[in-house]
Amino acid sequence: MAQPTPPTDRQYSSLLAFRTELRRFLRWSEHRAADAGLTGAQHQLLLAIRGHLDPAGPSIGEIANYLCARHHSVVQLIDRTEQAGLVARNREDGKDRRVVRLTLTEAGRRTLAQLSAAHLEELGQVAALVDTLTDLTAAIPEAG
């Protein structure tokens, strides 16, 4: 197996810029969530529910996948967020009543809409991150 080509100085610099901007954005996002009375994980949970394309809502397993977290950790997160009145659990009427789907409450929809508007505005200001990512991926040789 061939050794990968070492990164260039420019690639190292681009990786640094990308990771720095990504971390800065994530930290900014956590602060906005805290301003709204949420943890970063609760904000991500609301976004995972709203961004899921099935109108019935995502299952807990799908949420665990979106959040890259374990099932039991997600259940605890959902418990806390449900107690805050932001999400609701719904049992499926179909064959498997063990499957629980999640939806946002009205309060959850309002909170997420406010956070998302601010995030979209902030992302417009970090468009340079996209250019950096494009530069990095353009330098990667195609597998073949």
FENKAQUI-V340720 format. One line per field, one symbol per residue. ss: DSSP state (a for helix, b for strand, c for the rest). psi: psi as a letter, one per 30 degrees, with the letter a starting at -180 (. if undefined). A space follows every 50 residues. Layout:
# FENKAQUI-V340720
ss->???
psi->???
This chain:
# FENKAQUI-V340720
ss->ccccccccaaaaaaaaaaaaaaaaaaaaaaaaaaaccccaaaaaaaaaaa acccccccbaaaaaaaacccaaaaaaaaaaaaacccbbbbbccccccccb bbbbcaaaaaaaaaaaaaaaaaaaaccaaaaaaaaaaacccccc
psi->kkklkklleeeeeeeeeeeeeeeeeeeeeeeeeefgglleeeeeeeeeee fkfkffllleeeeeeefhlleeeeeeeeeeeeffgflkkkkkfaejffkk lklkleeeeeeeeeeeeeeeeeeffhffeeeeeeeefffkkkk.
